[in-house]
Amino acid sequence: MTETGGGAPPSPGKVLFGKYEMGRLLGRGASAKVYHARHCASGLGVAVKVFPNPRRPAGCSAAGDSFIREISALRRLRHPHIVRLHEVLASRSKVYLVLELAKGGELFSRVEERGHLPEDLCRRLFRQLVSAVAYSHSRGVFHRDLKPENLLLDEAGDLKVSDFGFAALRSSSSSSADGDDGDLLLHTQCGTPAYVAPEVLTKKMTGGYDGAKADMWSCGVILFVLNAGYLPFNDPNLMSLYRKIYRGYHRCPRWTSPNLRRLIARLLDPNPATRISVDGILRDPWFAKDFDADQWTALMQPRGDATDPSGKPHHRRELNAFDLISFSPGLDLSPLFEEATSDRERFALAEPVDSIVDRLEQVGRAQGLAVRREGENGFCAVVEGQKGDFLLRVEVYPLTASLTVVAIERSGGAGESLWNEKLGPALRGPVNLALETPSFITEAERIHDATGSSME
């Protein structure tokens, strides 16, 4: 049975778009349900997150905002401790996110089973959490709903951050990640009350909040729960709960070591100005025990060798007809799933792939930056700062024997400055696909009509 756009929920055995056989329900949230599924050709298990009613009315539905935020966030993130987005499918009534399957289930269930986790396990999981959060922040993504229910475990017991439906994305063209005001603060109250930072609750009085500092508070609550087995702030009355959060007073269980107590206290500081940052966490004695800079760099490395459910690399070597068509400004569908920002751009160069990547490496290393090749034959390169923070991603695709397409994705701030002042002038060629009248688009459309391909 194949999904053709009906409104009924997927049933076990139903095949979506001829590709994924649906299985049991794994969980449900306010705006979506998650199912186990199997890729028909390869047999690989995946998770399919189903959002109903994707069309957003004038008022913008919560479900519509949620799936657009999640797609936009996960397209930016390739980290070993963040769930991988394989692909997005859509029918007339639903949007399907095909995600990496975390077979270990929710971290919340593990804590419930054991009561609380040993300190060494808390440290290992917390390091993975901080690496994922720091990586997300370097890519301009602020989660805003971190809690054990949104932290999954894989077969090896390693952490996977999931559910970016409340994420805020900062673009290089807009200083405000919410897009509400022209500043660097966020203005949307969201998250789960027991895990939300005090400044988020009082944002109307303070004028906004820093998404990175709010995520750090949530990480502190999670660390407390892993160690204690219960919440630091809890009350059936919501206003009483908020008052406890404002005060920041908490009591650790007797088995908590002194160093862990100090770190939790610095994370659960009600004042965001003095709350510990990622740099401070890296220097903290409890976090840094038997842990060095090389191990942190390894944790921060993006995943460059992941494959999709069919077994093919995520970053394909060749462009298809739809990629070519999308270079026409009127036919580019990416704004449906991404913010219309200037942190991504494409242009063409009349030279081979290898020489482009070689030039990128020369310029990047001359600036004291790390340039890592990814993918088959190094057709993609990631430029990182000295602390492993993401600055720039360059994907290079051969279009013809004499023409190559270069796709740039950069972070805001340092990444944008680096591109505008150094790498952009060194790489950019005279041909720009957005400005030229691309004759190859007509050929792509002809191929599309001849093959009868459909955009899933």
C-alpha positions, 0 to 999 in steps of 0.5 A: 500500500502506498501513501498518496496523500490521504488523511488517515494515519500511517498504519503498520505495513503501509509503504510511504512513497514506495520507500518506507514500510511503516511500523509501530508508533514510537511516541507522540507530541503536541504537533507530531507522531513518531513511527518506526519504519524500515527502508524497503530497499536496504532494510535500514531502520529509521524514525518517521516524524509525521506532521499533519496539516502542513499548510499554514493559514494566515495566522500560522499554525503551531504545527506548521511553525514546528515542522519548518523550524525543525527542518531548518535546524536539522538541515544545518546540523551534522553532529554525532550527538544530534539526530540526523535528518535523512530526507523530507517527504510530503503529501497533500495532508502531511509532512514526513521527516525521515530521521536517524533511529535511536534504538536506545529510546529516551534518556528519561526512561533510562533515568526512571528505570535506575532512579539516578545515574552513576557520576561517571555516566553522568559526566560522559552523557553531559559531555556529549550534550554540551558538545551537541549544544555548543555545535548547534550554537556555533551554527546559529541554532538554539534548541530552547526545549532541552529535557531528558525526553528530547534526549535519545540514546543509540545502541551504544548508549551515546546521546542524540539530541532531538526535537528541534520544533522550538528551535530559534535560528540566527541568520547572518542577514538578521541579528535576531534569531526569532526575527521579532526585533532587530537585536541579538535577543530572543522574544518567544516564551517556549519550552517545558516549565521545569527546564526553562530559564528564569529570564525566559519567563520574565522576557517581557520585563527584561526585553528578551533573552540570550538563547545560548544562556537559556540552553545552558540553564536547561543543561544544568537542570538535565545534569541535576536530573541525571545525578539526582533522579528528580527535578531541582525545581518542582511544584504542582502550582505553576506560579510556585514553580516559577518562583522557585526557578527565579530564586534558583535555590536547589538541594543536591542529594547527599551522594553528589560530589563537591565539584559536581555541586559547584558546576550545577550551581554555576549552571543554575545561576538565575542571573544569565550574565554570571551563568557559566558558559561553554568555555567555562564548562570546559575549564570546570574541574568536574567536566575536565576530569581525564579529558583533554582538548583533543577529546573535545575537538573529536566530540565537536567534529561534524559527521562527514561520512554518514549515509542515507537509508539507501546506503548512499552518502548524504552529500551526493557527488552529482546534481540532479535535474531538480537541483538545476531547476532550483537555480532559477530564482522563481523555481527555488523551493528551499524557502519552504523549509529554510529561512530566506537568509544570506548565509547560503549562496551558490555560484559557478566557476569554470574550473575543476573541483579539486583546484577549487577545494585546494585553493580554499585550503590554502587561503583557510590555512593561511588564516590559521584555520582548520579546513577539513575535506568531507565526502567522496574525493573531498568535494566538500570542505568545512572551515573551522576556527581554532576552538573547533567552531563552525565558520563555513561549509563549501560543497562543490559539484561538477556540472559539466566538463568545464563548469562547477557549482559552488554552494556556500553555507556560512555562520553569522559573525566570524563566518560571514566576515571570513567569507566576505573579506578573505575566502569569497574574493579568493574563490568567487568567479565571474559566472553567477548562476543567480544572475545568468540566464542559465540555458542548462535549466531548459535542458533540466526541465526537458529531462524532468518531463521526459522521465516523468519524475515526481517531487516527493 
